[in-house]
Amino acid sequence: MKFIFQNKIILGLFVMVFQFSFAQKKNESIGSEEVNIVKSYTPTISDASKIQESPALDDESNTKKETIKYTIFSFPVASTFTPAKGKAEAVDKEAKEKFFNNYATLAIGNYGALNAELFVNQELAKNDYVGGMFRHFSSQGGINNVKLDDWYYDTALDITYGANYDKMSWNIDLGYQNQVYNWYGLPMDFGSTLSASDRNNLIGSIDSKHAYNGIFLGGKLDFSEGAFKEMVMKFSHFTDSFGSAENRFYIKPKLQFDVADQLVKTDIIVDYVGGTFDKNYANDNLEAIKYGFTNLGLSPSLNIQENGWDVKLGASLFYSIDKTGADNKFLIYPNVSVSYPVVDNLMIFYAGAEGSLEQNSYMDFVKENPFLSPTLAIAPMDKQYDVFAGLKGKLASSVSYNIRGSYINERNKALFRSNDYTENSSNEDYAFGNSFQVVYDDVRTFRFSGDLKADFSENVSFGIGGTFSSYKNSVQQEAWNLPEIELNSAIDFNITPKWYAGAKLFYVGERKDMQTNIDLNPVGTPVKLGSYIDLNSHVGYKYNSQLTAFLKLNNMTNKSYQKWMNYPVQGFQVMLGANYKFDF
């Protein structure tokens, strides 16, 4: 073992000497020496001492950065690759429905009903156009348990000529309307004081027919630039078959301009109405009734829009001239409103107070109730204020709503009430309890209304609304013929591209009227008129872009309800017709 270990030591020393000698320079000479090992090797490990000094590090924070300069040599590379051109994916387009300038409608139904309409419109030059409209609706009557004729017809013709330019447009309208109705609403107990033969003879002597005729001439100017924005004017002459005549003329210019970056609007009103009735409703009915009022109005307002607020500050000033009674008045009304988006377009709060002097006329009364006696007192209504507040907006992108509450104070409000009557054979044909008068009263109304409209899709739309009112009178016993509840609903939908349909529902709550047979009792008591529901529907088929056939069903509940006292309406009504569109 000792020999082997000594040989390993000699071999290691030999390798070290060889490496050292190889590392020397070639011209360096190394001498020779003999070494004798007389003791075996005993290895030892020296103590290590820890270095206390931290080393210096050369990093980016303490080493100076060298500036590097380089140059890129670019040269074109020839390429034979040609990308293919992109092609848009084809989209199926619906054919755009052609718009026709003219149409004709014809429909017939039970009760001898006839509805005819013709509308034409033609461009004469680059800017000028002419148009016309003919309408006729009639029925031969046939209401159950009605003793007098109940047929009616309504015919109207309108002609328009106008022009459209870049900065203005104008048009002139000329129209004529003829209406014929019957005072068929005799009281249920009519003739109770007479014998059966005398009652039948009296009813047979009544000529219930009466007619209205109206002609008008009007026009409108619109300007897209300047302070003068719009002007509307109209003259109408209205008569009936009992010698009554009424003239009305109004002109309403509108101005708009900016003041200190705020919008100022001003409405100007000149409104005249005047007429005569040959007789009054009193027993002698020899004294004619004359009336005439000129209302001059000025309604300036300032519109301010700041930080989402939309504010209108204004007032309406009127001077009313009574031509016959010399009862001239100067009246001032509020015209203020404010709105603010509480939640963007989802909820908008609005409130305000408005008032106005509203002109009444014989023609406007007939539009609402065609069974009036030609013995009316005509006077304007002083709508002192309508204070309102509400919320409107959208529940979704296609669902909108409007909720409103208001308190209205109206002086000299016109109310329709049945005429008192006698069973004297010398009476006028409208004096047997089969006509209505106009009475005036100061009425304060608290009203709440709401509307909801939804477009569920391009093919289905729905709407529902309601009005709830509470009235308080000053003179009259009741707010005659004013309902406390009114509801309405409508739905329209496209079944297929060819077929469409829809339905409408109306509900009118109870009203009150009063009528007195003076021969029996000089003091009358209010009578309650029952509420009613009117359900209507329609369905149509589009044969092509020009021809459409339709079917209308009205009063589908088949109830002969009374819209006015003693005036039942026709029951279930069916009308079948077609509409044709065309161009010349």
C-alpha positions in Angstrom: 0.0 0.0 0.0 2.8 2.4 0.8 4.4 1.8 -2.5 1.3 2.3 -4.5 0.5 5.5 -2.7 4.1 6.9 -3.3 3.7 6.0 -7.0 0.5 8.1 -7.3 2.3 11.1 -5.7 5.2 10.8 -8.1 2.8 10.6 -11.1 0.9 13.7 -9.9 4.1 15.7 -9.5 5.1 14.6 -13.0 1.9 15.9 -14.6 2.2 19.3 -12.8 5.8 19.7 -13.9 4.8 18.8 -17.5 2.0 21.4 -17.6 4.2 24.1 -16.1 7.0 23.4 -18.6 4.5 23.5 -21.5 3.3 26.9 -20.4 6.8 28.5 -20.5 8.1 30.4 -23.4 10.0 28.4 -25.9 13.3 30.2 -25.3 13.2 29.6 -21.6 15.4 26.7 -20.3 14.5 24.6 -17.3 17.1 22.8 -15.3 16.8 19.3 -13.8 16.5 18.4 -10.1 16.2 15.1 -8.2 13.5 14.9 -5.4 13.4 12.2 -2.7 10.1 11.6 -0.8 10.8 10.4 2.6 7.3 10.9 4.2 3.9 9.9 3.2 1.5 12.9 2.2 -0.9 14.1 4.9 -3.4 16.7 3.5 -4.7 19.6 5.7 -7.3 22.4 5.2 -6.5 26.0 6.1 -8.9 28.3 7.9 -11.0 30.5 5.6 -11.6 34.2 6.4 -14.9 35.9 5.4 -14.5 38.9 3.2 -16.3 41.9 4.8 -16.1 44.4 1.9 -19.0 44.4 -0.5 -18.0 44.1 -4.2 -18.4 47.1 -6.5 -20.9 46.3 -9.2 -20.8 47.9 -12.7 -24.4 48.1 -13.9 -26.4 50.6 -16.0 -26.8 53.0 -13.0 -23.1 53.7 -12.6 -21.6 52.7 -16.0 -21.4 55.3 -18.8 -23.5 54.3 -21.7 -21.9 54.0 -25.1 -23.4 55.6 -28.1 -24.0 53.1 -30.8 -24.3 54.2 -34.4 -25.6 51.9 -37.1 -26.8 52.2 -40.7 -29.5 50.1 -42.4 -29.1 49.5 -46.1 -32.5 49.0 -47.8 -33.1 47.8 -51.3 -36.2 46.7 -53.2 -37.2 43.1 -53.4 -38.9 42.0 -56.5 -42.2 40.1 -55.9 -44.5 38.4 -58.3 -47.3 37.8 -55.6 -50.6 39.5 -56.4 -53.3 39.4 -53.7 -56.9 38.5 -54.8 -59.4 41.4 -54.5 -62.0 41.0 -51.7 -65.7 40.6 -52.6 -68.5 41.7 -50.4 -70.9 39.1 -49.3 -74.3 39.5 -51.0 -77.1 40.8 -48.8 -80.7 40.1 -49.5 -82.5 43.4 -49.9 -86.1 44.0 -49.6 -87.7 45.8 -52.5 -88.4 49.4 -51.7 -92.1 50.0 -51.8 -93.0 52.6 -54.4 -94.7 55.7 -53.3 -97.8 56.8 -55.2 -99.1 60.3 -55.3 -102.8 59.4 -55.5 -105.3 57.0 -54.0 -109.0 56.1 -54.2 -111.0 54.2 -51.5 -114.5 52.7 -51.7 -116.3 50.7 -49.0 -119.9 49.7 -48.3 -121.5 48.1 -45.3 -124.7 47.3 -43.4 -127.1 50.1 -42.4 -126.6 51.3 -46.0 -123.2 52.8 -45.1 -121.0 54.2 -47.9 -117.5 55.5 -47.6 -115.7 57.0 -50.6 -112.4 58.9 -50.8 -110.3 60.3 -53.6 -106.9 62.1 -53.1 -104.9 63.4 -56.0 -101.6 65.3 -55.9 -99.6 66.5 -58.9 -96.4 68.5 -59.4 -96.9 71.3 -61.9 -93.3 72.5 -62.1 -90.0 72.1 -60.2 -91.5 73.6 -57.1 -95.2 74.0 -57.6 -97.9 71.4 -56.8 -101.7 71.1 -56.7 -103.8 68.6 -54.8 -107.4 67.7 -54.0 -109.3 65.7 -51.6 -112.9 64.4 -51.8 -114.5 62.6 -48.9 -118.0 61.1 -48.4 -119.5 59.1 -45.6 -123.1 58.3 -45.2 -125.5 55.8 -43.6 -129.2 55.2 -44.3 -130.0 54.6 -40.6 -131.9 51.7 -39.2 -131.3 52.0 -35.4 -133.8 49.9 -33.4 -136.7 51.6 -31.6 -136.1 55.0 -33.2 -139.3 56.9 -34.2 -137.7 59.5 -36.5 -135.3 59.4 -39.4 -131.8 58.6 -38.4 -129.9 58.7 -41.7 -127.0 61.1 -42.3 -124.3 62.0 -44.7 -121.1 64.0 -44.7 -119.4 65.3 -47.9 -116.3 67.4 -48.2 -114.1 68.7 -51.0 -110.6 70.4 -50.5 -108.3 71.9 -53.1 -104.7 72.9 -52.3 -102.1 74.8 -54.4 -98.6 75.5 -53.1 -94.9 75.7 -53.7 -91.7 74.5 -51.9 -88.4 76.5 -52.1 -85.1 76.2 -50.3 -85.9 78.9 -47.7 -89.6 79.1 -47.8 -92.8 77.2 -48.6 -96.5 78.3 -49.0 -99.9 76.9 -49.8 -103.5 78.0 -50.3 -106.5 75.8 -49.3 -110.0 76.1 -50.5 -112.7 73.8 -49.1 -116.4 73.1 -48.9 -118.3 70.7 -46.6 -122.0 69.7 -46.5 -123.5 67.7 -43.6 -127.0 66.4 -43.1 -128.3 64.9 -39.9 -131.6 64.1 -38.2 -132.7 65.1 -34.7 -133.9 61.5 -34.1 -133.4 61.4 -30.3 -136.9 61.8 -28.9 -137.2 61.1 -25.1 -138.3 57.6 -24.2 -141.5 58.9 -22.5 -142.3 61.3 -25.3 -146.1 61.7 -25.8 -147.0 60.2 -22.5 -149.6 63.0 -21.9 -151.2 62.3 -25.3 -153.4 59.6 -26.7 -151.8 57.0 -28.9 -153.2 58.5 -32.1 -152.2 62.1 -31.1 -148.8 60.9 -30.2 -148.3 59.1 -33.6 -149.7 62.1 -35.4 -147.3 64.5 -33.6 -144.3 62.3 -34.2 -145.3 62.0 -37.9 -145.4 65.8 -38.2 -141.8 66.3 -37.1 -139.3 67.0 -39.9 -136.1 66.0 -38.1 -133.7 66.8 -40.9 -131.2 69.7 -40.7 -128.1 70.6 -42.7 -124.8 72.4 -42.3 -122.8 74.0 -45.0 -119.3 75.4 -44.6 -116.8 77.0 -47.0 -113.3 78.1 -46.1 -110.2 79.7 -47.6 -106.9 79.5 -45.8 -103.1 79.5 -46.3 -99.8 79.0 -44.6 -96.3 80.4 -44.9 -93.1 78.8 -43.6 -89.6 80.3 -43.6 -86.4 78.4 -42.7 -84.3 81.5 -42.1 -84.9 84.9 -40.4 -87.0 85.9 -37.5 -90.3 85.4 -39.2 -90.9 81.7 -39.0 -94.6 80.9 -39.8 -98.0 82.4 -40.5 -101.3 80.6 -40.6 -104.5 82.3 -41.7 -108.1 81.1 -42.4 -111.5 82.5 -43.2 -114.6 80.3 -42.9 -118.3 80.9 -43.5 -120.7 78.4 -41.8 -124.5 78.2 -42.2 -127.3 75.8 -41.4 -130.7 75.1 -42.9 -132.5 77.3 -40.3 -131.0 80.6 -41.3 -128.0 80.7 -38.9 -124.7 82.1 -40.3 -121.3 82.5 -38.8 -118.0 84.1 -40.1 -114.6 83.5 -38.6 -111.2 84.8 -39.4 -107.9 84.3 -37.7 -104.3 85.0 -38.5 -101.4 83.6 -36.4 -97.8 84.7 -37.1 -94.9 83.2 -35.3 -91.6 85.0 -34.7 -88.3 83.4 -33.4 -84.9 85.0 -32.8 -81.9 84.7 -30.5 -81.1 87.0 -27.6 -77.8 86.5 -25.8 -77.6 82.9 -27.1 -81.1 82.2 -25.8 -84.2 81.4 -28.0 -87.1 83.9 -27.9 -90.4 82.9 -29.5 -93.4 85.1 -30.0 -96.9 84.1 -31.1 -99.3 86.7 -32.3 -103.0 86.0 -32.5 -105.9 87.9 -34.2 -109.1 85.8 -33.9 -112.6 87.0 -34.9 -115.9 85.2 -34.8 -119.3 86.6 -35.4 -122.7 85.3 -36.3 -126.5 85.2 -35.9 -129.3 82.8 -35.1 -132.7 83.7 -36.4 -134.5 82.5 -33.3 -133.9 81.8 -29.6 -135.2 78.7 -27.8 -137.7 80.6 -25.6 -141.4 80.2 -26.1 -141.8 83.3 -28.3 -138.4 82.5 -30.0 -138.8 85.7 -32.1 -135.7 87.5 -30.9 -132.6 86.7 -33.0 -129.3 86.0 -31.2 -126.2 87.9 -32.4 -122.7 87.5 -31.2 -119.2 88.8 -32.1 -115.8 88.6 -30.4 -112.4 89.7 -31.5 -109.5 88.3 -29.5 -106.0 90.0 -29.8 -103.2 88.0 -28.3 -99.5 88.2 -27.8 -97.5 85.3 -26.3 -93.7 85.8 -25.9 -91.5 83.2 -24.3 -87.8 82.7 -23.6 -86.3 79.2 -23.9 -83.3 78.4 -21.7 -81.3 75.2 -22.0 -78.6 74.7 -19.4 -77.1 71.5 -17.8 -79.9 69.4 -19.0 -82.7 71.8 -17.9 -85.1 73.0 -20.6 -87.0 76.0 -19.3 -89.6 78.1 -21.0 -90.5 81.5 -19.4 -93.4 83.4 -20.9 -96.8 84.8 -20.6 -99.9 85.2 -22.8 -101.6 88.6 -23.0 -105.1 88.9 -24.6 -107.5 91.7 -25.2 -111.0 90.5 -25.9 -113.5 92.8 -27.6 -117.2 92.0 -27.3 -118.9 93.4 -30.4 -122.4 93.2 -29.0 -122.2 93.4 -25.3 -119.3 95.9 -24.9 -117.8 93.5 -22.4 -114.2 94.1 -23.3 -111.5 92.4 -21.2 -107.7 92.4 -20.7 -106.4 89.1 -19.6 -103.0 87.7 -18.6 -102.1 84.0 -18.5 -99.0 82.1 -17.4 -96.9 80.3 -20.0 -94.1 78.6 -18.2 -92.7 75.0 -18.3 -89.6 73.1 -17.2 -88.2 69.7 -18.0 -85.2 67.8 -16.7 -83.9 64.3 -17.6 -83.7 62.5 -14.2 -82.3 59.4 -15.9 -81.3 60.4 -19.4 -84.2 59.5 -21.8 -85.5 56.9 -19.4 -87.2 59.4 -17.1 -87.8 63.0 -17.8 -89.6 65.2 -15.2 -91.7 68.1 -16.5 -94.0 70.7 -15.0 -95.6 74.0 -15.9 -98.5 76.3 -15.9 -100.3 77.5 -19.0 -103.5 79.4 -19.8 -105.2 81.0 -22.8 -108.3 82.7 -24.1 -110.0 80.1 -26.4 -112.4 81.1 -29.0 -115.6 79.1 -29.3 -117.6 78.9 -32.5 -120.8 77.3 -33.9 -118.8 75.3 -36.4 -116.5 73.9 -33.7 -119.5 73.0 -31.5 -121.2 71.1 -34.4 -118.0 69.0 -35.0 -118.3 67.8 -31.4 -122.1 67.4 -31.3 -124.1 67.7 -34.5 -127.5 67.6 -32.7 -127.5 71.1 -31.4 -130.5 73.5 -31.7 -129.8 76.6 -33.9 -130.4 78.8 -30.9 -127.0 79.0 -29.1 -125.2 81.6 -27.1 -121.6 81.7 -28.3 -118.8 83.1 -26.1 -115.0 82.5 -25.6 -113.7 80.4 -22.7 -111.3 81.9 -20.2 -108.9 79.1 -19.4 -107.2 80.8 -16.5 -104.5 78.2 -15.8 -103.6 74.5 -16.3 -101.0 73.6 -13.7 -99.4 70.3 -14.5 -96.5 67.9 -13.6 -95.5 64.5 -14.9 -93.0 62.0 -16.0 -92.2 60.8 -19.5 -89.5 58.7 -21.1 -88.7 55.1 -22.2 -88.9 51.9 -20.3 -86.9 50.3 -23.2 -85.8 51.4 -26.6 -89.2 50.6 -28.1 -91.5 51.3 -25.1 -92.4 54.9 -24.2 -94.7 56.3 -21.5 -96.2 59.6 -20.3 -97.8 60.2 -16.9 -99.4 63.5 -16.1 -101.4 65.1 -13.4 -103.0 68.6 -13.7 -105.3 71.1 -12.1 -107.3 73.2 -14.5 -109.4 76.3 -13.8 -111.7 77.2 -16.6 -114.2 80.1 -16.5 -117.1 80.2 -18.9 -116.6 76.6 -20.0 -119.1 75.4 -22.6 -121.2 72.3 -21.6 -123.7 70.4 -23.8 -127.0 69.8 -22.1 -130.4 68.5 -23.4 -133.0 71.1 -24.1 -136.2 71.2 -22.0 -139.3 70.7 -24.0 -143.1 70.6 -24.3 -145.3 68.4 -26.4 -146.9 71.4 -28.2 -147.4 70.7 -31.9 -146.5 74.2 -32.8 -142.9 73.7 -31.6 -139.9 73.8 -33.9 -138.8 70.4 -35.1 -135.8 70.6 -32.7 -137.9 71.5 -29.7 -139.3 68.1 -28.6 -136.4 67.1 -26.4 -134.4 66.0 -29.4 -131.7 68.7 -29.4 -129.0 70.1 -27.2 -128.1 73.6 -25.9 -124.9 75.1 -24.7 -124.6 76.3 -21.1 -121.6 78.0 -19.5 -120.1 77.5 -16.1 -116.9 77.9 -14.1 -115.3 74.4 -13.9 -112.3 73.3 -11.9 -110.9 70.0 -13.0 -108.4 67.7 -11.3 -107.1 65.2 -14.0 -104.7 62.3 -14.1 -103.7 60.7 -17.4 -101.3 58.1 -18.6 -100.2 56.6 -21.9 -98.0 53.7 -22.8 -96.8 52.9 -26.4 -94.7 49.9 -27.4 -93.3 48.7 -30.7 -92.6 45.0 -29.9 -91.2 44.5 -33.4 -91.4 45.9 -36.8 -94.7 44.0 -37.2 -96.4 44.6 -33.8 -97.3 47.9 -32.2 -99.4 48.5 -29.1 -100.8 51.4 -27.2 -102.9 52.0 -24.1 -104.1 55.2 -22.4 -106.5 56.5 -19.8 -107.8 59.8 -18.3 -109.4 60.2 -14.9 -111.1 63.5 -14.1 -112.9 65.0 -11.2 -115.1 68.1 -11.7 -116.3 70.9 -9.5 -119.0 73.4 -10.8 -120.0 76.8 -9.6 -123.5 77.2 -11.1 -124.7 74.1 -12.9 -125.7 71.0 -10.9 -123.2 68.8 -12.8 -120.5 69.0 -15.4 -122.9 67.9 -18.1 -121.8 65.2 -20.5 -118.3 65.1 -19.2 -117.1 61.6 -18.3 -114.9 60.9 -15.3 -113.1 57.9 -16.9 -111.9 57.5 -20.5 -109.8 54.5 -21.6 -108.5 53.5 -25.0 -106.3 50.8 -26.4 -105.0 49.9 -29.9 -102.9 47.1 -31.4 -101.7 46.8 -35.0 -99.7 43.9 -36.5 -98.5 42.5 -39.8 -99.5 38.9 -40.0 -97.5 38.3 -43.2 -96.1 40.6 -45.9 -99.6 40.4 -47.5 -101.9 40.4 -44.5 -102.3 42.9 -41.7 -104.8 43.4 -38.9 -105.6 45.6 -35.9 -108.1 46.4 -33.1 -109.2 49.4 -31.1 -111.0 49.5 -27.8 -112.7 52.6 -26.3 -114.3 52.9 -22.8 -116.2 56.0 -21.7 -117.5 56.2 -18.2 -120.8 57.5 -16.9 -121.9 61.0 -17.7 -124.8 63.1 -16.5 -127.4 65.1 -18.4 -130.8 66.7 -17.5 -133.9 67.1 -19.5 -137.3 68.3 -18.4 -140.8 67.9 -19.8 -142.2 71.2 -18.7 -145.8 69.9 -19.3 -145.2 67.3 -16.5 -142.6 68.8 -14.2 -141.0 72.3 -14.5 -138.1 71.1 -12.3 -135.8 68.5 -13.8 -133.4 66.1 -12.1 -130.0 64.9 -13.4 -130.1 61.7 -15.4 -127.1 59.3 -15.4 -126.0 58.0 -18.8 -124.4 54.6 -18.6 -120.8 53.8 -19.5 -120.1 52.0 -22.7 -117.4 50.0 -24.5 -116.8 50.3 -28.2 -114.6 47.5 -29.8 -113.5 48.0 -33.4 -111.2 45.8 -35.6 -110.0 45.6 -39.1 -108.1 43.2 -41.4 -106.6 43.8 -44.8 -104.9 42.0 -47.7 -102.3 43.7 -49.9 -102.9 42.2 -53.3 -100.0 44.2 -54.7 -98.3 47.5 -54.2 -101.4 49.3 -55.5 -104.4 47.4 -54.5 -105.5 46.6 -51.0 -108.8 45.0 -49.8 -110.0 45.5 -46.2 -112.8 44.6 -43.8 -113.8 46.8 -40.9 -115.9 45.7 -37.9 -117.3 48.5 -35.6 -119.2 48.3 -32.3 -118.5 44.5 -32.1 -120.3 44.2 -28.8 -123.5 45.2 -30.6 -124.7 47.6 -27.9 -126.8 50.5 -28.9 -125.3 52.7 -26.2 -126.1 56.4 -25.9 -123.3 58.7 -26.7 -125.7 61.6 -26.1 -128.9 61.5 -24.2 -131.7 59.8 -26.2 -129.3 59.2 -29.1 -128.6 55.4 -29.3 -125.9 54.5 -31.9 -125.9 51.8 -34.6 -125.2 48.3 -33.4 -122.7 45.9 -35.0 -121.4 47.4 -38.2 -119.5 45.7 -41.1 -117.8 47.5 -43.9 -116.0 45.9 -46.9 -113.9 47.9 -49.2 -110.7 48.4 -51.2 -108.0 51.0 -51.7 -106.2 51.7 -54.9 -103.0 53.8 -55.3 -102.0 55.2 -58.6 -100.0 57.9 -60.5 -101.0 59.9 -63.5 
